[in-house]
């Protein structure tokens, strides 16, 4: 693929945005390649977690490709090109982790917000500067960001377009993990490895339940349905049997 590097090992899929010469800006080619990649990875039973990162070490993704964005009209806006991709990331059936080194701005931050978890390095800088370009963060930024940081802080970031350093991003809750510069991907791999050790169906059902809560659904009903499904799973029986046998010893 022209814009992505994709690997799968030990239950962890790693998708690296690979346009370092333009800070991994998200163009239409990358969107199309990512959609196809996510569809392929979602069908694989050996994938238990997914990491997204950016090539080059200077940016996760510096934003959408401004040259392409400038030429889009209301017709393209109604197609929700980037928003469609980011929703596919949120709905990916296994946990997703954004490993953020350097810049995650505009669409780049919106992509990270669509992931389940975000690991930021101390070299990270994040923000939604779209209003300075005559648009606003309409690929999920105005509703995913408030879910993490609250409406007031989201308003501050969207209205001003200011860029946060890693410490402030961590303090207000954009990052779930903060690590030293250059270590975001390694830390994301550690988190993904912990996830990959758990029962895959249980993790998948838990993600559906958590997403339902985040979207204002009825979490109690989702939890009951999910737990009913898991109670009859062979892996649940095997794991609990192994636990009880270890306890006897």
Buried (B, 14 or more C-beta within 10 A) or exposed (E): BEBBEBEBEEBBBBBBBBBBEBBBBBBBBBBBBBBEBBEEBBEEEEBBBBBBBBBBBBBBBBBBBBEBBEEBEEEEEEEBBBBEBBBBBBBBBBBBBBBBBBBBBBBBBBBBBBBBBBBBBBBBBBBBBBEEBEEBBBBBBBBBBBBBBEEEBBBEBBEEBEBBBBEEBBEBBBBBBBBEEEBBBEBBBEBBBEBBEBBBBBBBBBBBBBBBBBEEEEBEEBBEBBBEBBEEBEEBEEBEEEEEEEEEE
